[in-house]
Amino acid sequence: MSSAVVRRGIVALVASGGLVVAPLAAPTAFGADSGRAEGVERIAGADRYETSAEISRRSFDSGVGTAFIASGEIFTDALSGAPVAAQRKGPLLLVKAGEIPSAIAAELTRLRPRRIVVLGGPATISTSVESQLGSYTSGGVDRWMGKDRYEASAQISQETFDPGVSKVYLASGEVFPDALSGAPVAGMDGAPMLLTADDRLPSAIAEELDRLNPKTIYVLGGPNSVSDEVSAGLTDYTDGFVERLWGADRYDASANIATESFAPGVSVAYVAYGQVFSDALSGAPVGGIRRGPMLLVDDTDIPDSIREALGYLQPRKIVVLGGTASVSTAVEEELAGYVSP
């Protein structure tokens, strides 16, 4: 059974273990300046690697402490690494398995990081690429990895977080949108993002949760992504509570995560394509650093739940991540209607 509630000034439906944002009327006006939507900025490149480099270039000065490197083809390691990059105020740059794209090489040259951390094993980023990365830093290259995505997720957490963390975020290691929407929140909270199988808690993640002993565990996504059995078992790893943040689909979940985690009047909201995740990966650490939510949209449409979330968040600026093939100019123009002066 569902019931209507009012939370933080928005109308919502509570349905069997989660909150689903209900769509309300959307703003109708948008501003334009020389063909560009007023209050909306787009960060894009010719491909995912150029976009990754451009997000970094616009967000980080040279001389950063740590640059994080992840696969632009297999996203799981970057999901756990994005909150860590936010916590350490460093960029997350994407590479190919056997090659550093020219745009990324140029950005690393500009950044001059004091250290580079490779996320994931040699099957996703080769030892040759790891060796080449050494020429872009004076402080050496580390690799955080495991034999699979779950061990890698646990290892990334172990390298970063001490026991007794306030929060842990847990998301599916097989379905990625929920982790993407949650990554800026985890980064803002200084909390790990751990990945789980849909129907079981991998042993490496169970051991890491036992080590972390978190006060609260947030499950991102619905029962089809992280089963009720897995969620119920998480009470063994915390003396606090386990809460699920989810929605009817990836867009509802994205809206719910944002409205539960951010108050109205955010300085910036990030918007990315909800079907292809590479642009959101590089943007997630920036969202965590700048305390801005990550909201997912269709390429040619803003889902109703995202419209409602934007109306609630009242962002003073919106940054679209990716080119017009991912988020159309029509969507960009409509987004301007949600920018608060």
Buried (B, 14 or more C-beta within 10 A) or exposed (E): EEEEEEEEEBBBBBBEEBBBBBBEEBBEEBBEEEEBBBBBBBBBBEBBBBBBBBBBBEBBEEEBEBBBBBBBEBBBBBBBBBBBBBBBBBBBBBBBBEBBBEBBBBBBEBBBBBBBBBBBBBEBBBEEBBEBBEEBBEEEBBBBBBEBBBBBBBBBBBEBBEEEBEBBBBBBBBBBBBBBBBBBBBBBBBBBBBBBBBEEBBEBBBEBBEBBEBBBBBBBBBBEBBBEEBBEBBEEBBEEEBBBBBBBBBBBBBBBBBBBBBEBEBEBBBBBBBEBBBBBBBBBBBBBBBBBBBBBBBBEBBBBBBBBBBBBBBBBBBBBBBBBEBBBBBBBBBBBBBBBE
